[in-house]
Amino acid sequence: MRQQPGFLSVGVWVTPGGDAVVTTGAFESEEAFRATADLAREMGATPDGLSDLEVRPREVHFLVSR
């Protein structure tokens, strides 16, 4: 992911009890994120639906820094 155009950073956050994990990614634009997500999906790095580690579907939110 780090080598993809428009990628800025990634973060991983875990609750104190270790029962939830949130990943964050920063990209120059939503288009850059979508292009990287499409590539990752093609490579099998981001499976659609639930993995055996997830208890509910993923939620994707787009935030804009102002």
HTML snippet that shows the backbone in 3Dmol.js (N, CA, C, O; Angstrom):
<script src="https://3Dmol.org/build/3Dmol-min.js"></script>
<div id="view" style="width:600px;height:400px;position:relative"></div>
<script>
const pdb = `
ATOM      1  N   MET A   1       0.818  -1.181   0.000  1.00  0.00           N
ATOM      2  CA  MET A   1       0.000   0.000   0.000  1.00  0.00           C
ATOM      3  C   MET A   1       0.870   1.256   0.000  1.00  0.00           C
ATOM      4  O   MET A   1       0.534   2.251  -0.643  1.00  0.00           O
ATOM      5  N   ARG A   2       1.968   1.206   0.712  1.00  0.00           N
ATOM      6  CA  ARG A   2       2.830   2.393   0.820  1.00  0.00           C
ATOM      7  C   ARG A   2       3.353   2.868  -0.528  1.00  0.00           C
ATOM      8  O   ARG A   2       3.688   4.042  -0.684  1.00  0.00           O
ATOM      9  N   GLN A   3       3.425   1.969  -1.498  1.00  0.00           N
ATOM     10  CA  GLN A   3       3.969   2.329  -2.800  1.00  0.00           C
ATOM     11  C   GLN A   3       2.902   2.840  -3.767  1.00  0.00           C
ATOM     12  O   GLN A   3       3.225   3.218  -4.893  1.00  0.00           O
ATOM     13  N   GLN A   4       1.639   2.856  -3.347  1.00  0.00           N
ATOM     14  CA  GLN A   4       0.569   3.276  -4.239  1.00  0.00           C
ATOM     15  C   GLN A   4       0.484   4.803  -4.314  1.00  0.00           C
ATOM     16  O   GLN A   4       0.654   5.491  -3.308  1.00  0.00           O
ATOM     17  N   PRO A   5       0.220   5.324  -5.516  1.00  0.00           N
ATOM     18  CA  PRO A   5       0.088   6.775  -5.663  1.00  0.00           C
ATOM     19  C   PRO A   5      -1.022   7.322  -4.762  1.00  0.00           C
ATOM     20  O   PRO A   5      -2.118   6.763  -4.702  1.00  0.00           O
ATOM     21  N   GLY A   6      -0.731   8.394  -4.081  1.00  0.00           N
ATOM     22  CA  GLY A   6      -1.728   9.053  -3.239  1.00  0.00           C
ATOM     23  C   GLY A   6      -1.791   8.548  -1.812  1.00  0.00           C
ATOM     24  O   GLY A   6      -2.512   9.122  -0.996  1.00  0.00           O
ATOM     25  N   PHE A   7      -1.047   7.473  -1.475  1.00  0.00           N
ATOM     26  CA  PHE A   7      -1.046   6.956  -0.106  1.00  0.00           C
ATOM     27  C   PHE A   7      -0.254   7.888   0.801  1.00  0.00           C
ATOM     28  O   PHE A   7       0.834   8.333   0.437  1.00  0.00           O
ATOM     29  N   LEU A   8      -0.799   8.187   1.988  1.00  0.00           N
ATOM     30  CA  LEU A   8      -0.114   9.047   2.942  1.00  0.00           C
ATOM     31  C   LEU A   8       0.301   8.304   4.210  1.00  0.00           C
ATOM     32  O   LEU A   8       1.461   8.380   4.614  1.00  0.00           O
ATOM     33  N   SER A   9      -0.633   7.585   4.845  1.00  0.00           N
ATOM     34  CA  SER A   9      -0.297   6.899   6.096  1.00  0.00           C
ATOM     35  C   SER A   9      -1.357   5.860   6.444  1.00  0.00           C
ATOM     36  O   SER A   9      -2.443   5.829   5.864  1.00  0.00           O
ATOM     37  N   VAL A  10      -1.006   5.006   7.417  1.00  0.00           N
ATOM     38  CA  VAL A  10      -1.935   4.011   7.933  1.00  0.00           C
ATOM     39  C   VAL A  10      -1.767   3.949   9.440  1.00  0.00           C
ATOM     40  O   VAL A  10      -0.675   4.180   9.959  1.00  0.00           O
ATOM     41  N   GLY A  11      -2.851   3.636  10.144  1.00  0.00           N
ATOM     42  CA  GLY A  11      -2.793   3.495  11.601  1.00  0.00           C
ATOM     43  C   GLY A  11      -3.651   2.319  12.032  1.00  0.00           C
ATOM     44  O   GLY A  11      -4.633   1.978  11.373  1.00  0.00           O
ATOM     45  N   VAL A  12      -3.276   1.707  13.136  1.00  0.00           N
ATOM     46  CA  VAL A  12      -4.047   0.607  13.706  1.00  0.00           C
ATOM     47  C   VAL A  12      -4.329   0.945  15.166  1.00  0.00           C
ATOM     48  O   VAL A  12      -3.416   1.269  15.925  1.00  0.00           O
ATOM     49  N   TRP A  13      -5.590   0.869  15.546  1.00  0.00           N
ATOM     50  CA  TRP A  13      -6.018   1.203  16.905  1.00  0.00           C
ATOM     51  C   TRP A  13      -6.717  -0.016  17.500  1.00  0.00           C
ATOM     52  O   TRP A  13      -7.532  -0.656  16.835  1.00  0.00           O
ATOM     53  N   VAL A  14      -6.400  -0.333  18.747  1.00  0.00           N
ATOM     54  CA  VAL A  14      -6.990  -1.475  19.434  1.00  0.00           C
ATOM     55  C   VAL A  14      -7.570  -1.002  20.767  1.00  0.00           C
ATOM     56  O   VAL A  14      -6.952  -0.204  21.473  1.00  0.00           O
ATOM     57  N   THR A  15      -8.759  -1.500  21.104  1.00  0.00           N
ATOM     58  CA  THR A  15      -9.340  -1.154  22.397  1.00  0.00           C
ATOM     59  C   THR A  15      -8.489  -1.757  23.513  1.00  0.00           C
ATOM     60  O   THR A  15      -7.783  -2.739  23.284  1.00  0.00           O
ATOM     61  N   PRO A  16      -8.544  -1.183  24.716  1.00  0.00           N
ATOM     62  CA  PRO A  16      -7.727  -1.693  25.816  1.00  0.00           C
ATOM     63  C   PRO A  16      -7.937  -3.193  26.077  1.00  0.00           C
ATOM     64  O   PRO A  16      -6.994  -3.898  26.436  1.00  0.00           O
ATOM     65  N   GLY A  17      -9.161  -3.672  25.900  1.00  0.00           N
ATOM     66  CA  GLY A  17      -9.437  -5.086  26.131  1.00  0.00           C
ATOM     67  C   GLY A  17      -9.086  -5.976  24.955  1.00  0.00           C
ATOM     68  O   GLY A  17      -9.172  -7.200  25.055  1.00  0.00           O
ATOM     69  N   GLY A  18      -8.691  -5.374  23.840  1.00  0.00           N
ATOM     70  CA  GLY A  18      -8.318  -6.130  22.658  1.00  0.00           C
ATOM     71  C   GLY A  18      -9.483  -6.741  21.909  1.00  0.00           C
ATOM     72  O   GLY A  18      -9.290  -7.625  21.074  1.00  0.00           O
ATOM     73  N   ASP A  19     -10.709  -6.275  22.201  1.00  0.00           N
ATOM     74  CA  ASP A  19     -11.874  -6.863  21.551  1.00  0.00           C
ATOM     75  C   ASP A  19     -12.301  -6.139  20.283  1.00  0.00           C
ATOM     76  O   ASP A  19     -13.224  -6.588  19.604  1.00  0.00           O
ATOM     77  N   ALA A  20     -11.659  -5.043  19.953  1.00  0.00           N
ATOM     78  CA  ALA A  20     -11.982  -4.326  18.716  1.00  0.00           C
ATOM     79  C   ALA A  20     -10.726  -3.700  18.138  1.00  0.00           C
ATOM     80  O   ALA A  20      -9.868  -3.206  18.869  1.00  0.00           O
ATOM     81  N   VAL A  21     -10.630  -3.728  16.825  1.00  0.00           N
ATOM     82  CA  VAL A  21      -9.507  -3.138  16.104  1.00  0.00           C
ATOM     83  C   VAL A  21     -10.065  -2.212  15.033  1.00  0.00           C
ATOM     84  O   VAL A  21     -11.000  -2.568  14.315  1.00  0.00           O
ATOM     85  N   VAL A  22      -9.489  -1.036  14.935  1.00  0.00           N
ATOM     86  CA  VAL A  22      -9.874  -0.079  13.899  1.00  0.00           C
ATOM     87  C   VAL A  22      -8.613   0.280  13.126  1.00  0.00           C
ATOM     88  O   VAL A  22      -7.590   0.628  13.717  1.00  0.00           O
ATOM     89  N   THR A  23      -8.693   0.195  11.812  1.00  0.00           N
ATOM     90  CA  THR A  23      -7.568   0.631  10.992  1.00  0.00           C
ATOM     91  C   THR A  23      -7.958   1.927  10.298  1.00  0.00           C
ATOM     92  O   THR A  23      -9.110   2.120   9.908  1.00  0.00           O
ATOM     93  N   THR A  24      -6.984   2.807  10.154  1.00  0.00           N
ATOM     94  CA  THR A  24      -7.206   4.058   9.453  1.00  0.00           C
ATOM     95  C   THR A  24      -6.168   4.179   8.341  1.00  0.00           C
ATOM     96  O   THR A  24      -5.036   3.715   8.470  1.00  0.00           O
ATOM     97  N   GLY A  25      -6.573   4.799   7.271  1.00  0.00           N
ATOM     98  CA  GLY A  25      -5.658   5.059   6.173  1.00  0.00           C
ATOM     99  C   GLY A  25      -5.881   6.464   5.662  1.00  0.00           C
ATOM    100  O   GLY A  25      -7.021   6.919   5.562  1.00  0.00           O
ATOM    101  N   ALA A  26      -4.820   7.145   5.343  1.00  0.00           N
ATOM    102  CA  ALA A  26      -4.921   8.500   4.804  1.00  0.00           C
ATOM    103  C   ALA A  26      -4.391   8.493   3.373  1.00  0.00           C
ATOM    104  O   ALA A  26      -3.308   7.982   3.092  1.00  0.00           O
ATOM    105  N   PHE A  27      -5.184   9.072   2.483  1.00  0.00           N
ATOM    106  CA  PHE A  27      -4.846   9.168   1.072  1.00  0.00           C
ATOM    107  C   PHE A  27      -5.039  10.609   0.621  1.00  0.00           C
ATOM    108  O   PHE A  27      -5.763  11.376   1.255  1.00  0.00           O
ATOM    109  N   GLU A  28      -4.389  10.968  -0.475  1.00  0.00           N
ATOM    110  CA  GLU A  28      -4.517  12.331  -1.004  1.00  0.00           C
ATOM    111  C   GLU A  28      -5.938  12.628  -1.455  1.00  0.00           C
ATOM    112  O   GLU A  28      -6.358  13.785  -1.441  1.00  0.00           O
ATOM    113  N   SER A  29      -6.690  11.596  -1.859  1.00  0.00           N
ATOM    114  CA  SER A  29      -8.051  11.806  -2.335  1.00  0.00           C
ATOM    115  C   SER A  29      -8.839  10.506  -2.200  1.00  0.00           C
ATOM    116  O   SER A  29      -8.264   9.434  -2.015  1.00  0.00           O
ATOM    117  N   GLU A  30     -10.151  10.616  -2.293  1.00  0.00           N
ATOM    118  CA  GLU A  30     -10.996   9.428  -2.279  1.00  0.00           C
ATOM    119  C   GLU A  30     -10.689   8.551  -3.492  1.00  0.00           C
ATOM    120  O   GLU A  30     -10.737   7.324  -3.405  1.00  0.00           O
ATOM    121  N   GLU A  31     -10.382   9.171  -4.600  1.00  0.00           N
ATOM    122  CA  GLU A  31     -10.051   8.421  -5.817  1.00  0.00           C
ATOM    123  C   GLU A  31      -8.793   7.576  -5.610  1.00  0.00           C
ATOM    124  O   GLU A  31      -8.734   6.431  -6.058  1.00  0.00           O
ATOM    125  N   ALA A  32      -7.788   8.139  -4.931  1.00  0.00           N
ATOM    126  CA  ALA A  32      -6.560   7.390  -4.654  1.00  0.00           C
ATOM    127  C   ALA A  32      -6.860   6.199  -3.747  1.00  0.00           C
ATOM    128  O   ALA A  32      -6.322   5.110  -3.946  1.00  0.00           O
ATOM    129  N   PHE A  33      -7.715   6.409  -2.754  1.00  0.00           N
ATOM    130  CA  PHE A  33      -8.108   5.297  -1.880  1.00  0.00           C
ATOM    131  C   PHE A  33      -8.814   4.213  -2.674  1.00  0.00           C
ATOM    132  O   PHE A  33      -8.489   3.034  -2.541  1.00  0.00           O
ATOM    133  N   ARG A  34      -9.778   4.601  -3.500  1.00  0.00           N
ATOM    134  CA  ARG A  34     -10.550   3.608  -4.257  1.00  0.00           C
ATOM    135  C   ARG A  34      -9.657   2.814  -5.213  1.00  0.00           C
ATOM    136  O   ARG A  34      -9.850   1.610  -5.380  1.00  0.00           O
ATOM    137  N   ALA A  35      -8.698   3.469  -5.829  1.00  0.00           N
ATOM    138  CA  ALA A  35      -7.780   2.768  -6.730  1.00  0.00           C
ATOM    139  C   ALA A  35      -6.946   1.757  -5.961  1.00  0.00           C
ATOM    140  O   ALA A  35      -6.743   0.636  -6.427  1.00  0.00           O
ATOM    141  N   THR A  36      -6.461   2.143  -4.787  1.00  0.00           N
ATOM    142  CA  THR A  36      -5.673   1.234  -3.966  1.00  0.00           C
ATOM    143  C   THR A  36      -6.538   0.094  -3.444  1.00  0.00           C
ATOM    144  O   THR A  36      -6.093  -1.053  -3.418  1.00  0.00           O
ATOM    145  N   ALA A  37      -7.763   0.390  -3.030  1.00  0.00           N
ATOM    146  CA  ALA A  37      -8.675  -0.641  -2.537  1.00  0.00           C
ATOM    147  C   ALA A  37      -8.994  -1.653  -3.638  1.00  0.00           C
ATOM    148  O   ALA A  37      -9.045  -2.856  -3.380  1.00  0.00           O
ATOM    149  N   ASP A  38      -9.208  -1.170  -4.857  1.00  0.00           N
ATOM    150  CA  ASP A  38      -9.473  -2.077  -5.980  1.00  0.00           C
ATOM    151  C   ASP A  38      -8.281  -3.002  -6.217  1.00  0.00           C
ATOM    152  O   ASP A  38      -8.453  -4.204  -6.423  1.00  0.00           O
ATOM    153  N   LEU A  39      -7.080  -2.442  -6.187  1.00  0.00           N
ATOM    154  CA  LEU A  39      -5.871  -3.245  -6.381  1.00  0.00           C
ATOM    155  C   LEU A  39      -5.722  -4.284  -5.268  1.00  0.00           C
ATOM    156  O   LEU A  39      -5.421  -5.446  -5.541  1.00  0.00           O
ATOM    157  N   ALA A  40      -5.931  -3.872  -4.025  1.00  0.00           N
ATOM    158  CA  ALA A  40      -5.818  -4.793  -2.893  1.00  0.00           C
ATOM    159  C   ALA A  40      -6.836  -5.917  -3.009  1.00  0.00           C
ATOM    160  O   ALA A  40      -6.529  -7.071  -2.707  1.00  0.00           O
ATOM    161  N   ARG A  41      -8.043  -5.586  -3.442  1.00  0.00           N
ATOM    162  CA  ARG A  41      -9.083  -6.603  -3.615  1.00  0.00           C
ATOM    163  C   ARG A  41      -8.673  -7.610  -4.690  1.00  0.00           C
ATOM    164  O   ARG A  41      -8.862  -8.815  -4.524  1.00  0.00           O
ATOM    165  N   GLU A  42      -8.115  -7.111  -5.787  1.00  0.00           N
ATOM    166  CA  GLU A  42      -7.655  -7.993  -6.864  1.00  0.00           C
ATOM    167  C   GLU A  42      -6.558  -8.942  -6.373  1.00  0.00           C
ATOM    168  O   GLU A  42      -6.468 -10.082  -6.829  1.00  0.00           O
ATOM    169  N   MET A  43      -5.728  -8.468  -5.446  1.00  0.00           N
ATOM    170  CA  MET A  43      -4.632  -9.272  -4.913  1.00  0.00           C
ATOM    171  C   MET A  43      -5.100 -10.202  -3.791  1.00  0.00           C
ATOM    172  O   MET A  43      -4.320 -11.019  -3.301  1.00  0.00           O
ATOM    173  N   GLY A  44      -6.368 -10.087  -3.380  1.00  0.00           N
ATOM    174  CA  GLY A  44      -6.887 -10.913  -2.301  1.00  0.00           C
ATOM    175  C   GLY A  44      -6.505 -10.431  -0.917  1.00  0.00           C
ATOM    176  O   GLY A  44      -6.666 -11.158   0.064  1.00  0.00           O
ATOM    177  N   ALA A  45      -5.997  -9.202  -0.831  1.00  0.00           N
ATOM    178  CA  ALA A  45      -5.553  -8.668   0.459  1.00  0.00           C
ATOM    179  C   ALA A  45      -6.701  -8.128   1.293  1.00  0.00           C
ATOM    180  O   ALA A  45      -6.559  -7.999   2.509  1.00  0.00           O
ATOM    181  N   THR A  46      -7.819  -7.814   0.688  1.00  0.00           N
ATOM    182  CA  THR A  46      -8.975  -7.304   1.420  1.00  0.00           C
ATOM    183  C   THR A  46     -10.200  -8.105   1.002  1.00  0.00           C
ATOM    184  O   THR A  46     -10.910  -7.719   0.073  1.00  0.00           O
ATOM    185  N   PRO A  47     -10.451  -9.218   1.681  1.00  0.00           N
ATOM    186  CA  PRO A  47     -11.583 -10.063   1.288  1.00  0.00           C
ATOM    187  C   PRO A  47     -12.912  -9.346   1.441  1.00  0.00           C
ATOM    188  O   PRO A  47     -13.104  -8.566   2.373  1.00  0.00           O
ATOM    189  N   ASP A  48     -13.813  -9.609   0.536  1.00  0.00           N
ATOM    190  CA  ASP A  48     -15.161  -9.052   0.641  1.00  0.00           C
ATOM    191  C   ASP A  48     -15.914  -9.791   1.750  1.00  0.00           C
ATOM    192  O   ASP A  48     -15.641 -10.962   2.015  1.00  0.00           O
ATOM    193  N   GLY A  49     -16.854  -9.109   2.392  1.00  0.00           N
ATOM    194  CA  GLY A  49     -17.627  -9.752   3.444  1.00  0.00           C
ATOM    195  C   GLY A  49     -16.821  -9.875   4.720  1.00  0.00           C
ATOM    196  O   GLY A  49     -15.910  -9.087   4.973  1.00  0.00           O
ATOM    197  N   LEU A  50     -17.166 -10.873   5.523  1.00  0.00           N
ATOM    198  CA  LEU A  50     -16.522 -11.073   6.813  1.00  0.00           C
ATOM    199  C   LEU A  50     -15.377 -12.061   6.717  1.00  0.00           C
ATOM    200  O   LEU A  50     -15.479 -13.081   6.036  1.00  0.00           O
ATOM    201  N   SER A  51     -14.290 -11.754   7.402  1.00  0.00           N
ATOM    202  CA  SER A  51     -13.228 -12.742   7.557  1.00  0.00           C
ATOM    203  C   SER A  51     -13.502 -13.472   8.874  1.00  0.00           C
ATOM    204  O   SER A  51     -14.415 -13.092   9.608  1.00  0.00           O
ATOM    205  N   ASP A  52     -12.748 -14.482   9.173  1.00  0.00           N
ATOM    206  CA  ASP A  52     -12.969 -15.220  10.412  1.00  0.00           C
ATOM    207  C   ASP A  52     -12.592 -14.410  11.655  1.00  0.00           C
ATOM    208  O   ASP A  52     -12.880 -14.831  12.775  1.00  0.00           O
ATOM    209  N   LEU A  53     -11.955 -13.256  11.469  1.00  0.00           N
ATOM    210  CA  LEU A  53     -11.596 -12.390  12.595  1.00  0.00           C
ATOM    211  C   LEU A  53     -12.640 -11.312  12.872  1.00  0.00           C
ATOM    212  O   LEU A  53     -12.563 -10.625  13.891  1.00  0.00           O
ATOM    213  N   GLU A  54     -13.602 -11.160  11.986  1.00  0.00           N
ATOM    214  CA  GLU A  54     -14.585 -10.086  12.126  1.00  0.00           C
ATOM    215  C   GLU A  54     -15.900 -10.613  12.682  1.00  0.00           C
ATOM    216  O   GLU A  54     -16.303 -11.744  12.410  1.00  0.00           O
ATOM    217  N   VAL A  55     -16.552  -9.773  13.461  1.00  0.00           N
ATOM    218  CA  VAL A  55     -17.841 -10.163  14.029  1.00  0.00           C
ATOM    219  C   VAL A  55     -19.004  -9.399  13.398  1.00  0.00           C
ATOM    220  O   VAL A  55     -20.165  -9.730  13.636  1.00  0.00           O
ATOM    221  N   ARG A  56     -18.699  -8.384  12.600  1.00  0.00           N
ATOM    222  CA  ARG A  56     -19.746  -7.663  11.868  1.00  0.00           C
ATOM    223  C   ARG A  56     -19.126  -7.056  10.622  1.00  0.00           C
ATOM    224  O   ARG A  56     -17.904  -6.929  10.539  1.00  0.00           O
ATOM    225  N   PRO A  57     -19.951  -6.678   9.651  1.00  0.00           N
ATOM    226  CA  PRO A  57     -19.406  -6.133   8.402  1.00  0.00           C
ATOM    227  C   PRO A  57     -18.571  -4.869   8.634  1.00  0.00           C
ATOM    228  O   PRO A  57     -18.815  -4.104   9.567  1.00  0.00           O
ATOM    229  N   ARG A  58     -17.590  -4.678   7.769  1.00  0.00           N
ATOM    230  CA  ARG A  58     -16.751  -3.482   7.836  1.00  0.00           C
ATOM    231  C   ARG A  58     -17.576  -2.237   7.542  1.00  0.00           C
ATOM    232  O   ARG A  58     -18.559  -2.277   6.802  1.00  0.00           O
ATOM    233  N   GLU A  59     -17.158  -1.155   8.130  1.00  0.00           N
ATOM    234  CA  GLU A  59     -17.746   0.150   7.844  1.00  0.00           C
ATOM    235  C   GLU A  59     -16.634   1.041   7.320  1.00  0.00           C
ATOM    236  O   GLU A  59     -15.573   1.137   7.936  1.00  0.00           O
ATOM    237  N   VAL A  60     -16.864   1.694   6.191  1.00  0.00           N
ATOM    238  CA  VAL A  60     -15.882   2.608   5.622  1.00  0.00           C
ATOM    239  C   VAL A  60     -16.460   4.012   5.696  1.00  0.00           C
ATOM    240  O   VAL A  60     -17.577   4.262   5.243  1.00  0.00           O
ATOM    241  N   HIS A  61     -15.693   4.917   6.268  1.00  0.00           N
ATOM    242  CA  HIS A  61     -16.106   6.313   6.398  1.00  0.00           C
ATOM    243  C   HIS A  61     -15.035   7.185   5.755  1.00  0.00           C
ATOM    244  O   HIS A  61     -13.842   6.955   5.951  1.00  0.00           O
ATOM    245  N   PHE A  62     -15.455   8.170   4.999  1.00  0.00           N
ATOM    246  CA  PHE A  62     -14.528   9.115   4.392  1.00  0.00           C
ATOM    247  C   PHE A  62     -14.568  10.400   5.190  1.00  0.00           C
ATOM    248  O   PHE A  62     -15.615  11.035   5.314  1.00  0.00           O
ATOM    249  N   LEU A  63     -13.410  10.784   5.735  1.00  0.00           N
ATOM    250  CA  LEU A  63     -13.292  11.998   6.521  1.00  0.00           C
ATOM    251  C   LEU A  63     -12.393  12.971   5.778  1.00  0.00           C
ATOM    252  O   LEU A  63     -11.445  12.564   5.106  1.00  0.00           O
ATOM    253  N   VAL A  64     -12.691  14.253   5.899  1.00  0.00           N
ATOM    254  CA  VAL A  64     -11.931  15.287   5.226  1.00  0.00           C
ATOM    255  C   VAL A  64     -11.306  16.197   6.261  1.00  0.00           C
ATOM    256  O   VAL A  64     -12.000  16.700   7.144  1.00  0.00           O
ATOM    257  N   SER A  65     -10.000  16.416   6.162  1.00  0.00           N
ATOM    258  CA  SER A  65      -9.303  17.327   7.056  1.00  0.00           C
ATOM    259  C   SER A  65      -9.550  18.747   6.587  1.00  0.00           C
ATOM    260  O   SER A  65      -9.469  19.036   5.393  1.00  0.00           O
ATOM    261  N   ARG A  66      -9.847  19.624   7.515  1.00  0.00           N
ATOM    262  CA  ARG A  66     -10.101  21.026   7.155  1.00  0.00           C
ATOM    263  C   ARG A  66      -9.201  21.948   7.938  1.00  0.00           C
ATOM    264  O   ARG A  66      -9.269  23.166   7.770  1.00  0.00           O
TER     265      ARG A  66
END
`;
const viewer = $3Dmol.createViewer("view");
viewer.addModel(pdb, "pdb");
viewer.setStyle({}, {cartoon: {color: "spectrum"}});
viewer.zoomTo();
viewer.render();
</script>
